[in-house]
């Protein structure tokens, strides 16, 4: 398997991490950045073991951007 892009958010209570390019909801949490990454990696592995190739979106994500807009 190749690499998967992960978004990591820092919240007052800790970190939340989730992958891009997978179908369904896969989330990891932790008190630290590293804990959240380890947790989401475990969740990704379980998701792929459960759903196989069907876990992946059909199109590859080439690049990811984070933008901010005023609403």
mmCIF file as Biopython writes it, N, C-alpha, C and O atoms, coordinates in Angstrom:
data_model
#
loop_
_atom_site.group_PDB
_atom_site.id
_atom_site.type_symbol
_atom_site.label_atom_id
_atom_site.label_alt_id
_atom_site.label_comp_id
_atom_site.label_asym_id
_atom_site.label_entity_id
_atom_site.label_seq_id
_atom_site.pdbx_PDB_ins_code
_atom_site.Cartn_x
_atom_site.Cartn_y
_atom_site.Cartn_z
_atom_site.occupancy
_atom_site.B_iso_or_equiv
_atom_site.auth_seq_id
_atom_site.auth_asym_id
_atom_site.pdbx_PDB_model_num
ATOM 1   N N  . UNK A ? 1  ? 0.839   -1.177 0.000  1.0 0.0 1  A 1 
ATOM 2   C CA . UNK A ? 1  ? 0.000   0.000  0.000  1.0 0.0 1  A 1 
ATOM 3   C C  . UNK A ? 1  ? 0.881   1.235  0.000  1.0 0.0 1  A 1 
ATOM 4   O O  . UNK A ? 1  ? 1.991   1.220  0.532  1.0 0.0 1  A 1 
ATOM 5   N N  . UNK A ? 2  ? 0.378   2.304  -0.601 1.0 0.0 2  A 1 
ATOM 6   C CA . UNK A ? 2  ? 1.113   3.560  -0.654 1.0 0.0 2  A 1 
ATOM 7   C C  . UNK A ? 2  ? 0.840   4.405  0.567  1.0 0.0 2  A 1 
ATOM 8   O O  . UNK A ? 2  ? 0.462   3.899  1.624  1.0 0.0 2  A 1 
ATOM 9   N N  . UNK A ? 3  ? 1.035   5.689  0.408  1.0 0.0 3  A 1 
ATOM 10  C CA . UNK A ? 3  ? 0.812   6.597  1.533  1.0 0.0 3  A 1 
ATOM 11  C C  . UNK A ? 3  ? -0.575  7.227  1.433  1.0 0.0 3  A 1 
ATOM 12  O O  . UNK A ? 3  ? -1.156  7.314  0.351  1.0 0.0 3  A 1 
ATOM 13  N N  . UNK A ? 4  ? -1.088  7.659  2.565  1.0 0.0 4  A 1 
ATOM 14  C CA . UNK A ? 4  ? -2.398  8.291  2.652  1.0 0.0 4  A 1 
ATOM 15  C C  . UNK A ? 4  ? -2.212  9.647  3.317  1.0 0.0 4  A 1 
ATOM 16  O O  . UNK A ? 4  ? -1.520  9.759  4.329  1.0 0.0 4  A 1 
ATOM 17  N N  . UNK A ? 5  ? -2.825  10.670 2.751  1.0 0.0 5  A 1 
ATOM 18  C CA . UNK A ? 5  ? -2.762  12.000 3.340  1.0 0.0 5  A 1 
ATOM 19  C C  . UNK A ? 5  ? -3.666  12.052 4.576  1.0 0.0 5  A 1 
ATOM 20  O O  . UNK A ? 5  ? -4.793  11.558 4.558  1.0 0.0 5  A 1 
ATOM 21  N N  . UNK A ? 6  ? -3.151  12.657 5.641  1.0 0.0 6  A 1 
ATOM 22  C CA . UNK A ? 6  ? -3.860  12.747 6.914  1.0 0.0 6  A 1 
ATOM 23  C C  . UNK A ? 6  ? -4.009  14.218 7.299  1.0 0.0 6  A 1 
ATOM 24  O O  . UNK A ? 6  ? -3.050  14.986 7.216  1.0 0.0 6  A 1 
ATOM 25  N N  . UNK A ? 7  ? -5.198  14.602 7.714  1.0 0.0 7  A 1 
ATOM 26  C CA . UNK A ? 7  ? -5.437  15.929 8.279  1.0 0.0 7  A 1 
ATOM 27  C C  . UNK A ? 7  ? -5.382  15.770 9.800  1.0 0.0 7  A 1 
ATOM 28  O O  . UNK A ? 7  ? -6.009  14.869 10.358 1.0 0.0 7  A 1 
ATOM 29  N N  . UNK A ? 8  ? -4.635  16.642 10.459 1.0 0.0 8  A 1 
ATOM 30  C CA . UNK A ? 8  ? -4.551  16.624 11.926 1.0 0.0 8  A 1 
ATOM 31  C C  . UNK A ? 8  ? -5.002  17.990 12.430 1.0 0.0 8  A 1 
ATOM 32  O O  . UNK A ? 8  ? -4.477  19.025 12.019 1.0 0.0 8  A 1 
ATOM 33  N N  . UNK A ? 9  ? -5.978  17.975 13.322 1.0 0.0 9  A 1 
ATOM 34  C CA . UNK A ? 9  ? -6.489  19.205 13.911 1.0 0.0 9  A 1 
ATOM 35  C C  . UNK A ? 9  ? -6.123  19.250 15.390 1.0 0.0 9  A 1 
ATOM 36  O O  . UNK A ? 9  ? -6.224  18.247 16.098 1.0 0.0 9  A 1 
ATOM 37  N N  . UNK A ? 10 ? -5.696  20.428 15.847 1.0 0.0 10 A 1 
ATOM 38  C CA . UNK A ? 10 ? -5.410  20.607 17.269 1.0 0.0 10 A 1 
ATOM 39  C C  . UNK A ? 10 ? -6.608  21.303 17.910 1.0 0.0 10 A 1 
ATOM 40  O O  . UNK A ? 10 ? -7.015  22.383 17.483 1.0 0.0 10 A 1 
ATOM 41  N N  . UNK A ? 11 ? -7.160  20.674 18.933 1.0 0.0 11 A 1 
ATOM 42  C CA . UNK A ? 11 ? -8.296  21.199 19.675 1.0 0.0 11 A 1 
ATOM 43  C C  . UNK A ? 11 ? -7.865  21.431 21.123 1.0 0.0 11 A 1 
ATOM 44  O O  . UNK A ? 11 ? -6.828  20.916 21.541 1.0 0.0 11 A 1 
ATOM 45  N N  . UNK A ? 12 ? -8.631  22.187 21.887 1.0 0.0 12 A 1 
ATOM 46  C CA . UNK A ? 12 ? -8.270  22.397 23.293 1.0 0.0 12 A 1 
ATOM 47  C C  . UNK A ? 12 ? -8.141  21.093 24.078 1.0 0.0 12 A 1 
ATOM 48  O O  . UNK A ? 12 ? -7.354  21.008 25.021 1.0 0.0 12 A 1 
ATOM 49  N N  . UNK A ? 13 ? -8.920  20.067 23.685 1.0 0.0 13 A 1 
ATOM 50  C CA . UNK A ? 13 ? -8.913  18.793 24.413 1.0 0.0 13 A 1 
ATOM 51  C C  . UNK A ? 13 ? -7.866  17.814 23.894 1.0 0.0 13 A 1 
ATOM 52  O O  . UNK A ? 13 ? -7.634  16.782 24.523 1.0 0.0 13 A 1 
ATOM 53  N N  . UNK A ? 14 ? -7.227  18.111 22.759 1.0 0.0 14 A 1 
ATOM 54  C CA . UNK A ? 14 ? -6.250  17.189 22.175 1.0 0.0 14 A 1 
ATOM 55  C C  . UNK A ? 14 ? -6.250  17.277 20.663 1.0 0.0 14 A 1 
ATOM 56  O O  . UNK A ? 14 ? -6.590  18.317 20.098 1.0 0.0 14 A 1 
ATOM 57  N N  . UNK A ? 15 ? -5.874  16.199 20.007 1.0 0.0 15 A 1 
ATOM 58  C CA . UNK A ? 15 ? -5.726  16.185 18.556 1.0 0.0 15 A 1 
ATOM 59  C C  . UNK A ? 15 ? -6.710  15.196 17.929 1.0 0.0 15 A 1 
ATOM 60  O O  . UNK A ? 15 ? -7.029  14.159 18.511 1.0 0.0 15 A 1 
ATOM 61  N N  . UNK A ? 16 ? -7.181  15.541 16.736 1.0 0.0 16 A 1 
ATOM 62  C CA . UNK A ? 16 ? -8.049  14.684 15.942 1.0 0.0 16 A 1 
ATOM 63  C C  . UNK A ? 16 ? -7.398  14.542 14.573 1.0 0.0 16 A 1 
ATOM 64  O O  . UNK A ? 16 ? -6.949  15.526 13.986 1.0 0.0 16 A 1 
ATOM 65  N N  . UNK A ? 17 ? -7.350  13.313 14.068 1.0 0.0 17 A 1 
ATOM 66  C CA . UNK A ? 17 ? -6.728  13.054 12.770 1.0 0.0 17 A 1 
ATOM 67  C C  . UNK A ? 17 ? -7.674  12.224 11.916 1.0 0.0 17 A 1 
ATOM 68  O O  . UNK A ? 17 ? -8.339  11.312 12.407 1.0 0.0 17 A 1 
ATOM 69  N N  . UNK A ? 18 ? -7.724  12.555 10.624 1.0 0.0 18 A 1 
ATOM 70  C CA . UNK A ? 18 ? -8.547  11.760 9.710  1.0 0.0 18 A 1 
ATOM 71  C C  . UNK A ? 18 ? -7.906  11.739 8.330  1.0 0.0 18 A 1 
ATOM 72  O O  . UNK A ? 18 ? -7.270  12.706 7.913  1.0 0.0 18 A 1 
ATOM 73  N N  . UNK A ? 19 ? -8.082  10.626 7.629  1.0 0.0 19 A 1 
ATOM 74  C CA . UNK A ? 19 ? -7.460  10.463 6.315  1.0 0.0 19 A 1 
ATOM 75  C C  . UNK A ? 19 ? -8.314  11.039 5.199  1.0 0.0 19 A 1 
ATOM 76  O O  . UNK A ? 19 ? -9.527  11.194 5.338  1.0 0.0 19 A 1 
ATOM 77  N N  . UNK A ? 20 ? -7.665  11.347 4.106  1.0 0.0 20 A 1 
ATOM 78  C CA . UNK A ? 20 ? -8.349  11.738 2.882  1.0 0.0 20 A 1 
ATOM 79  C C  . UNK A ? 20 ? -8.302  10.562 1.918  1.0 0.0 20 A 1 
ATOM 80  O O  . UNK A ? 20 ? -7.332  9.804  1.898  1.0 0.0 20 A 1 
ATOM 81  N N  . UNK A ? 21 ? -9.346  10.414 1.126  1.0 0.0 21 A 1 
ATOM 82  C CA . UNK A ? 21 ? -9.337  9.390  0.095  1.0 0.0 21 A 1 
ATOM 83  C C  . UNK A ? 21 ? -9.898  8.044  0.492  1.0 0.0 21 A 1 
ATOM 84  O O  . UNK A ? 21 ? -9.826  7.093  -0.286 1.0 0.0 21 A 1 
ATOM 85  N N  . UNK A ? 22 ? -10.458 7.941  1.693  1.0 0.0 22 A 1 
ATOM 86  C CA . UNK A ? 22 ? -11.111 6.697  2.115  1.0 0.0 22 A 1 
ATOM 87  C C  . UNK A ? 22 ? -12.613 6.920  2.194  1.0 0.0 22 A 1 
ATOM 88  O O  . UNK A ? 22 ? -13.067 7.989  2.602  1.0 0.0 22 A 1 
ATOM 89  N N  . UNK A ? 23 ? -13.376 5.917  1.807  1.0 0.0 23 A 1 
ATOM 90  C CA . UNK A ? 23 ? -14.826 5.977  1.950  1.0 0.0 23 A 1 
ATOM 91  C C  . UNK A ? 23 ? -15.178 5.696  3.407  1.0 0.0 23 A 1 
ATOM 92  O O  . UNK A ? 23 ? -14.498 4.918  4.077  1.0 0.0 23 A 1 
ATOM 93  N N  . UNK A ? 24 ? -16.225 6.320  3.885  1.0 0.0 24 A 1 
ATOM 94  C CA . UNK A ? 24 ? -16.636 6.102  5.259  1.0 0.0 24 A 1 
ATOM 95  C C  . UNK A ? 24 ? -15.935 7.064  6.201  1.0 0.0 24 A 1 
ATOM 96  O O  . UNK A ? 24 ? -15.212 7.967  5.780  1.0 0.0 24 A 1 
ATOM 97  N N  . UNK A ? 25 ? -16.166 6.849  7.470  1.0 0.0 25 A 1 
ATOM 98  C CA . UNK A ? 25 ? -15.601 7.729  8.488  1.0 0.0 25 A 1 
ATOM 99  C C  . UNK A ? 25 ? -14.508 6.992  9.242  1.0 0.0 25 A 1 
ATOM 100 O O  . UNK A ? 25 ? -14.749 5.951  9.853  1.0 0.0 25 A 1 
ATOM 101 N N  . UNK A ? 26 ? -13.308 7.543  9.190  1.0 0.0 26 A 1 
ATOM 102 C CA . UNK A ? 26 ? -12.158 6.980  9.897  1.0 0.0 26 A 1 
ATOM 103 C C  . UNK A ? 26 ? -11.514 8.130  10.659 1.0 0.0 26 A 1 
ATOM 104 O O  . UNK A ? 26 ? -11.078 9.110  10.054 1.0 0.0 26 A 1 
ATOM 105 N N  . UNK A ? 27 ? -11.451 8.017  11.987 1.0 0.0 27 A 1 
ATOM 106 C CA . UNK A ? 27 ? -10.936 9.114  12.817 1.0 0.0 27 A 1 
ATOM 107 C C  . UNK A ? 27 ? -10.011 8.548  13.880 1.0 0.0 27 A 1 
ATOM 108 O O  . UNK A ? 27 ? -10.238 7.458  14.405 1.0 0.0 27 A 1 
ATOM 109 N N  . UNK A ? 28 ? -8.966  9.306  14.189 1.0 0.0 28 A 1 
ATOM 110 C CA . UNK A ? 28 ? -8.083  8.973  15.295 1.0 0.0 28 A 1 
ATOM 111 C C  . UNK A ? 28 ? -8.014  10.152 16.248 1.0 0.0 28 A 1 
ATOM 112 O O  . UNK A ? 28 ? -8.148  11.303 15.833 1.0 0.0 28 A 1 
ATOM 113 N N  . UNK A ? 29 ? -7.805  9.866  17.523 1.0 0.0 29 A 1 
ATOM 114 C CA . UNK A ? 29 ? -7.705  10.919 18.530 1.0 0.0 29 A 1 
ATOM 115 C C  . UNK A ? 29 ? -6.513  10.650 19.430 1.0 0.0 29 A 1 
ATOM 116 O O  . UNK A ? 29 ? -6.034  9.521  19.533 1.0 0.0 29 A 1 
ATOM 117 N N  . UNK A ? 30 ? -6.041  11.708 20.079 1.0 0.0 30 A 1 
ATOM 118 C CA . UNK A ? 30 ? -4.964  11.536 21.030 1.0 0.0 30 A 1 
ATOM 119 C C  . UNK A ? 30 ? -4.666  12.808 21.782 1.0 0.0 30 A 1 
ATOM 120 O O  . UNK A ? 30 ? -5.066  13.896 21.368 1.0 0.0 30 A 1 
ATOM 121 N N  . UNK A ? 31 ? -3.967  12.672 22.881 1.0 0.0 31 A 1 
ATOM 122 C CA . UNK A ? 31 ? -3.558  13.835 23.671 1.0 0.0 31 A 1 
ATOM 123 C C  . UNK A ? 31 ? -2.435  14.593 22.978 1.0 0.0 31 A 1 
ATOM 124 O O  . UNK A ? 31 ? -2.251  15.790 23.200 1.0 0.0 31 A 1 
ATOM 125 N N  . UNK A ? 32 ? -1.675  13.876 22.125 1.0 0.0 32 A 1 
ATOM 126 C CA . UNK A ? 32 ? -0.571  14.491 21.389 1.0 0.0 32 A 1 
ATOM 127 C C  . UNK A ? 32 ? -0.763  14.243 19.893 1.0 0.0 32 A 1 
ATOM 128 O O  . UNK A ? 32 ? -1.564  13.402 19.486 1.0 0.0 32 A 1 
ATOM 129 N N  . UNK A ? 33 ? -0.029  14.975 19.103 1.0 0.0 33 A 1 
ATOM 130 C CA . UNK A ? 33 ? -0.017  14.808 17.649 1.0 0.0 33 A 1 
ATOM 131 C C  . UNK A ? 33 ? 0.348   13.373 17.288 1.0 0.0 33 A 1 
ATOM 132 O O  . UNK A ? 33 ? -0.300  12.755 16.444 1.0 0.0 33 A 1 
ATOM 133 N N  . UNK A ? 34 ? 1.378   12.853 17.923 1.0 0.0 34 A 1 
ATOM 134 C CA . UNK A ? 34 ? 1.852   11.501 17.642 1.0 0.0 34 A 1 
ATOM 135 C C  . UNK A ? 34 ? 0.817   10.443 18.009 1.0 0.0 34 A 1 
ATOM 136 O O  . UNK A ? 34 ? 0.639   9.469  17.277 1.0 0.0 34 A 1 
ATOM 137 N N  . UNK A ? 35 ? 0.128   10.630 19.146 1.0 0.0 35 A 1 
ATOM 138 C CA . UNK A ? 35 ? -0.916  9.682  19.558 1.0 0.0 35 A 1 
ATOM 139 C C  . UNK A ? 35 ? -2.067  9.672  18.555 1.0 0.0 35 A 1 
ATOM 140 O O  . UNK A ? 35 ? -2.593  8.610  18.225 1.0 0.0 35 A 1 
ATOM 141 N N  . UNK A ? 36 ? -2.460  10.848 18.071 1.0 0.0 36 A 1 
ATOM 142 C CA . UNK A ? 36 ? -3.547  10.928 17.090 1.0 0.0 36 A 1 
ATOM 143 C C  . UNK A ? 36 ? -3.147  10.246 15.789 1.0 0.0 36 A 1 
ATOM 144 O O  . UNK A ? 36 ? -3.960  9.545  15.186 1.0 0.0 36 A 1 
ATOM 145 N N  . UNK A ? 37 ? -1.908  10.442 15.348 1.0 0.0 37 A 1 
ATOM 146 C CA . UNK A ? 37 ? -1.445  9.773  14.126 1.0 0.0 37 A 1 
ATOM 147 C C  . UNK A ? 37 ? -1.414  8.263  14.295 1.0 0.0 37 A 1 
ATOM 148 O O  . UNK A ? 37 ? -1.831  7.531  13.397 1.0 0.0 37 A 1 
ATOM 149 N N  . UNK A ? 38 ? -0.928  7.792  15.424 1.0 0.0 38 A 1 
ATOM 150 C CA . UNK A ? 38 ? -0.879  6.348  15.666 1.0 0.0 38 A 1 
ATOM 151 C C  . UNK A ? 38 ? -2.295  5.770  15.716 1.0 0.0 38 A 1 
ATOM 152 O O  . UNK A ? 38 ? -2.540  4.680  15.199 1.0 0.0 38 A 1 
ATOM 153 N N  . UNK A ? 39 ? -3.218  6.491  16.333 1.0 0.0 39 A 1 
ATOM 154 C CA . UNK A ? 39 ? -4.590  6.021  16.443 1.0 0.0 39 A 1 
ATOM 155 C C  . UNK A ? 39 ? -5.268  5.973  15.075 1.0 0.0 39 A 1 
ATOM 156 O O  . UNK A ? 39 ? -5.959  5.004  14.762 1.0 0.0 39 A 1 
ATOM 157 N N  . UNK A ? 40 ? -5.078  7.006  14.262 1.0 0.0 40 A 1 
ATOM 158 C CA . UNK A ? 40 ? -5.709  7.004  12.937 1.0 0.0 40 A 1 
ATOM 159 C C  . UNK A ? 40 ? -5.060  5.961  12.030 1.0 0.0 40 A 1 
ATOM 160 O O  . UNK A ? 40 ? -5.739  5.373  11.189 1.0 0.0 40 A 1 
ATOM 161 N N  . UNK A ? 41 ? -3.785  5.726  12.184 1.0 0.0 41 A 1 
ATOM 162 C CA . UNK A ? 41 ? -3.123  4.684  11.381 1.0 0.0 41 A 1 
ATOM 163 C C  . UNK A ? 41 ? -3.724  3.316  11.709 1.0 0.0 41 A 1 
ATOM 164 O O  . UNK A ? 41 ? -3.970  2.512  10.810 1.0 0.0 41 A 1 
ATOM 165 N N  . UNK A ? 42 ? -3.956  3.058  12.980 1.0 0.0 42 A 1 
ATOM 166 C CA . UNK A ? 42 ? -4.582  1.807  13.391 1.0 0.0 42 A 1 
ATOM 167 C C  . UNK A ? 42 ? -6.000  1.699  12.822 1.0 0.0 42 A 1 
ATOM 168 O O  . UNK A ? 42 ? -6.405  0.643  12.337 1.0 0.0 42 A 1 
ATOM 169 N N  . UNK A ? 43 ? -6.746  2.804  12.889 1.0 0.0 43 A 1 
ATOM 170 C CA . UNK A ? 43 ? -8.109  2.813  12.357 1.0 0.0 43 A 1 
ATOM 171 C C  . UNK A ? 43 ? -8.118  2.606  10.844 1.0 0.0 43 A 1 
ATOM 172 O O  . UNK A ? 43 ? -8.992  1.914  10.322 1.0 0.0 43 A 1 
ATOM 173 N N  . UNK A ? 44 ? -7.162  3.196  10.138 1.0 0.0 44 A 1 
ATOM 174 C CA . UNK A ? 44 ? -7.052  3.016  8.682  1.0 0.0 44 A 1 
ATOM 175 C C  . UNK A ? 44 ? -6.771  1.556  8.357  1.0 0.0 44 A 1 
ATOM 176 O O  . UNK A ? 44 ? -7.412  0.981  7.478  1.0 0.0 44 A 1 
ATOM 177 N N  . UNK A ? 45 ? -5.827  0.958  9.055  1.0 0.0 45 A 1 
ATOM 178 C CA . UNK A ? 45 ? -5.508  -0.450 8.809  1.0 0.0 45 A 1 
ATOM 179 C C  . UNK A ? 45 ? -6.724  -1.349 9.024  1.0 0.0 45 A 1 
ATOM 180 O O  . UNK A ? 45 ? -6.976  -2.252 8.227  1.0 0.0 45 A 1 
ATOM 181 N N  . UNK A ? 46 ? -7.479  -1.106 10.096 1.0 0.0 46 A 1 
ATOM 182 C CA . UNK A ? 46 ? -8.678  -1.886 10.363 1.0 0.0 46 A 1 
ATOM 183 C C  . UNK A ? 46 ? -9.713  -1.684 9.257  1.0 0.0 46 A 1 
ATOM 184 O O  . UNK A ? 46 ? -10.339 -2.644 8.806  1.0 0.0 46 A 1 
ATOM 185 N N  . UNK A ? 47 ? -9.890  -0.446 8.824  1.0 0.0 47 A 1 
ATOM 186 C CA . UNK A ? 47 ? -10.851 -0.105 7.773  1.0 0.0 47 A 1 
ATOM 187 C C  . UNK A ? 47 ? -10.497 -0.824 6.468  1.0 0.0 47 A 1 
ATOM 188 O O  . UNK A ? 47 ? -11.375 -1.367 5.796  1.0 0.0 47 A 1 
ATOM 189 N N  . UNK A ? 48 ? -9.219  -0.824 6.116  1.0 0.0 48 A 1 
ATOM 190 C CA . UNK A ? 48 ? -8.780  -1.482 4.881  1.0 0.0 48 A 1 
ATOM 191 C C  . UNK A ? 48 ? -8.896  -2.998 5.009  1.0 0.0 48 A 1 
ATOM 192 O O  . UNK A ? 48 ? -9.295  -3.665 4.054  1.0 0.0 48 A 1 
ATOM 193 N N  . UNK A ? 49 ? -8.557  -3.548 6.163  1.0 0.0 49 A 1 
ATOM 194 C CA . UNK A ? 49 ? -8.713  -4.995 6.380  1.0 0.0 49 A 1 
ATOM 195 C C  . UNK A ? 49 ? -10.175 -5.405 6.268  1.0 0.0 49 A 1 
ATOM 196 O O  . UNK A ? 49 ? -10.485 -6.488 5.772  1.0 0.0 49 A 1 
ATOM 197 N N  . UNK A ? 50 ? -11.074 -4.538 6.729  1.0 0.0 50 A 1 
ATOM 198 C CA . UNK A ? 50 ? -12.497 -4.844 6.711  1.0 0.0 50 A 1 
ATOM 199 C C  . UNK A ? 50 ? -13.109 -4.715 5.316  1.0 0.0 50 A 1 
ATOM 200 O O  . UNK A ? 50 ? -13.880 -5.578 4.895  1.0 0.0 50 A 1 
ATOM 201 N N  . UNK A ? 51 ? -12.769 -3.642 4.600  1.0 0.0 51 A 1 
ATOM 202 C CA . UNK A ? 51 ? -13.426 -3.347 3.329  1.0 0.0 51 A 1 
ATOM 203 C C  . UNK A ? 51 ? -12.557 -3.587 2.095  1.0 0.0 51 A 1 
ATOM 204 O O  . UNK A ? 51 ? -13.064 -3.517 0.975  1.0 0.0 51 A 1 
ATOM 205 N N  . UNK A ? 52 ? -11.267 -3.865 2.266  1.0 0.0 52 A 1 
ATOM 206 C CA . UNK A ? 52 ? -10.386 -4.122 1.134  1.0 0.0 52 A 1 
ATOM 207 C C  . UNK A ? 52 ? -10.293 -2.928 0.201  1.0 0.0 52 A 1 
ATOM 208 O O  . UNK A ? 52 ? -10.296 -1.781 0.648  1.0 0.0 52 A 1 
ATOM 209 N N  . UNK A ? 53 ? -10.211 -3.198 -1.091 1.0 0.0 53 A 1 
ATOM 210 C CA . UNK A ? 53 ? -10.069 -2.129 -2.085 1.0 0.0 53 A 1 
ATOM 211 C C  . UNK A ? 53 ? -11.283 -1.206 -2.126 1.0 0.0 53 A 1 
ATOM 212 O O  . UNK A ? 53 ? -11.187 -0.071 -2.593 1.0 0.0 53 A 1 
ATOM 213 N N  . UNK A ? 54 ? -12.414 -1.687 -1.641 1.0 0.0 54 A 1 
ATOM 214 C CA . UNK A ? 54 ? -13.636 -0.876 -1.611 1.0 0.0 54 A 1 
ATOM 215 C C  . UNK A ? 54 ? -13.526 0.290  -0.618 1.0 0.0 54 A 1 
ATOM 216 O O  . UNK A ? 54 ? -14.351 1.203  -0.650 1.0 0.0 54 A 1 
ATOM 217 N N  . UNK A ? 55 ? -12.520 0.267  0.259  1.0 0.0 55 A 1 
ATOM 218 C CA . UNK A ? 55 ? -12.342 1.334  1.241  1.0 0.0 55 A 1 
ATOM 219 C C  . UNK A ? 55 ? -11.854 2.624  0.599  1.0 0.0 55 A 1 
ATOM 220 O O  . UNK A ? 55 ? -12.023 3.703  1.167  1.0 0.0 55 A 1 
ATOM 221 N N  . UNK A ? 56 ? -11.253 2.522  -0.575 1.0 0.0 56 A 1 
ATOM 222 C CA . UNK A ? 56 ? -10.640 3.680  -1.220 1.0 0.0 56 A 1 
ATOM 223 C C  . UNK A ? 56 ? -11.596 4.386  -2.169 1.0 0.0 56 A 1 
ATOM 224 O O  . UNK A ? 56 ? -12.408 3.750  -2.841 1.0 0.0 56 A 1 
ATOM 225 N N  . UNK A ? 57 ? -11.490 5.709  -2.214 1.0 0.0 57 A 1 
ATOM 226 C CA . UNK A ? 57 ? -12.206 6.479  -3.217 1.0 0.0 57 A 1 
ATOM 227 C C  . UNK A ? 57 ? -11.657 6.101  -4.586 1.0 0.0 57 A 1 
ATOM 228 O O  . UNK A ? 57 ? -10.545 5.580  -4.680 1.0 0.0 57 A 1 
ATOM 229 N N  . UNK A ? 58 ? -12.399 6.348  -5.627 1.0 0.0 58 A 1 
ATOM 230 C CA . UNK A ? 58 ? -11.985 5.923  -6.959 1.0 0.0 58 A 1 
ATOM 231 C C  . UNK A ? 58 ? -10.891 6.808  -7.555 1.0 0.0 58 A 1 
ATOM 232 O O  . UNK A ? 58 ? -10.101 6.339  -8.375 1.0 0.0 58 A 1 
ATOM 233 N N  . UNK A ? 59 ? -10.834 8.064  -7.161 1.0 0.0 59 A 1 
ATOM 234 C CA . UNK A ? 59 ? -9.826  8.969  -7.712 1.0 0.0 59 A 1 
ATOM 235 C C  . UNK A ? 59 ? -8.741  9.269  -6.685 1.0 0.0 59 A 1 
ATOM 236 O O  . UNK A ? 59 ? -9.024  9.466  -5.503 1.0 0.0 59 A 1 
ATOM 237 N N  . UNK A ? 60 ? -7.507  9.300  -7.149 1.0 0.0 60 A 1 
ATOM 238 C CA . UNK A ? 60 ? -6.359  9.610  -6.296 1.0 0.0 60 A 1 
ATOM 239 C C  . UNK A ? 60 ? -6.340  11.097 -5.968 1.0 0.0 60 A 1 
ATOM 240 O O  . UNK A ? 60 ? -6.621  11.929 -6.831 1.0 0.0 60 A 1 
ATOM 241 N N  . UNK A ? 61 ? -6.012  11.430 -4.731 1.0 0.0 61 A 1 
ATOM 242 C CA . UNK A ? 61 ? -5.835  12.827 -4.339 1.0 0.0 61 A 1 
ATOM 243 C C  . UNK A ? 61 ? -4.391  13.199 -4.644 1.0 0.0 61 A 1 
ATOM 244 O O  . UNK A ? 61 ? -3.457  12.620 -4.090 1.0 0.0 61 A 1 
ATOM 245 N N  . UNK A ? 62 ? -4.226  14.153 -5.517 1.0 0.0 62 A 1 
ATOM 246 C CA . UNK A ? 62 ? -2.877  14.534 -5.952 1.0 0.0 62 A 1 
ATOM 247 C C  . UNK A ? 62 ? -2.241  15.516 -4.979 1.0 0.0 62 A 1 
ATOM 248 O O  . UNK A ? 62 ? -1.054  15.412 -4.669 1.0 0.0 62 A 1 
ATOM 249 N N  . UNK A ? 63 ? -3.028  16.464 -4.500 1.0 0.0 63 A 1 
ATOM 250 C CA . UNK A ? 63 ? -2.496  17.485 -3.616 1.0 0.0 63 A 1 
ATOM 251 C C  . UNK A ? 63 ? -3.602  17.939 -2.672 1.0 0.0 63 A 1 
ATOM 252 O O  . UNK A ? 63 ? -4.775  17.931 -3.043 1.0 0.0 63 A 1 
ATOM 253 N N  . UNK A ? 64 ? -3.243  18.328 -1.476 1.0 0.0 64 A 1 
ATOM 254 C CA . UNK A ? 64 ? -4.209  18.767 -0.480 1.0 0.0 64 A 1 
ATOM 255 C C  . UNK A ? 64 ? -3.862  20.175 -0.038 1.0 0.0 64 A 1 
ATOM 256 O O  . UNK A ? 64 ? -2.694  20.499 0.179  1.0 0.0 64 A 1 
ATOM 257 N N  . UNK A ? 65 ? -4.891  21.019 0.094  1.0 0.0 65 A 1 
ATOM 258 C CA . UNK A ? 65 ? -4.704  22.394 0.541  1.0 0.0 65 A 1 
ATOM 259 C C  . UNK A ? 65 ? -5.595  22.630 1.758  1.0 0.0 65 A 1 
ATOM 260 O O  . UNK A ? 65 ? -6.659  22.025 1.891  1.0 0.0 65 A 1 
ATOM 261 N N  . UNK A ? 66 ? -5.149  23.506 2.630  1.0 0.0 66 A 1 
ATOM 262 C CA . UNK A ? 66 ? -5.986  23.969 3.718  1.0 0.0 66 A 1 
ATOM 263 C C  . UNK A ? 66 ? -6.152  25.464 3.502  1.0 0.0 66 A 1 
ATOM 264 O O  . UNK A ? 66 ? -5.170  26.200 3.414  1.0 0.0 66 A 1 
ATOM 265 N N  . UNK A ? 67 ? -7.391  25.904 3.418  1.0 0.0 67 A 1 
ATOM 266 C CA . UNK A ? 67 ? -7.681  27.313 3.166  1.0 0.0 67 A 1 
ATOM 267 C C  . UNK A ? 67 ? -8.564  27.837 4.283  1.0 0.0 67 A 1 
ATOM 268 O O  . UNK A ? 67 ? -9.221  27.070 4.988  1.0 0.0 67 A 1 
ATOM 269 N N  . UNK A ? 68 ? -8.571  29.149 4.435  1.0 0.0 68 A 1 
ATOM 270 C CA . UNK A ? 68 ? -9.405  29.775 5.445  1.0 0.0 68 A 1 
ATOM 271 C C  . UNK A ? 68 ? -10.164 30.916 4.783  1.0 0.0 68 A 1 
ATOM 272 O O  . UNK A ? 68 ? -9.582  31.709 4.043  1.0 0.0 68 A 1 
ATOM 273 N N  . UNK A ? 69 ? -11.454 30.995 5.049  1.0 0.0 69 A 1 
ATOM 274 C CA . UNK A ? 69 ? -12.278 32.071 4.527  1.0 0.0 69 A 1 
ATOM 275 C C  . UNK A ? 69 ? -13.100 32.677 5.663  1.0 0.0 69 A 1 
ATOM 276 O O  . UNK A ? 69 ? -13.446 31.989 6.624  1.0 0.0 69 A 1 
ATOM 277 N N  . UNK A ? 70 ? -13.404 33.944 5.548  1.0 0.0 70 A 1 
ATOM 278 C CA . UNK A ? 70 ? -14.259 34.602 6.527  1.0 0.0 70 A 1 
ATOM 279 C C  . UNK A ? 70 ? -15.705 34.367 6.139  1.0 0.0 70 A 1 
ATOM 280 O O  . UNK A ? 70 ? -16.070 34.519 4.973  1.0 0.0 70 A 1 
ATOM 281 N N  . UNK A ? 71 ? -16.535 33.997 7.110  1.0 0.0 71 A 1 
ATOM 282 C CA . UNK A ? 71 ? -17.956 33.780 6.833  1.0 0.0 71 A 1 
ATOM 283 C C  . UNK A ? 71 ? -18.809 34.650 7.731  1.0 0.0 71 A 1 
ATOM 284 O O  . UNK A ? 71 ? -20.037 34.608 7.646  1.0 0.0 71 A 1 
#
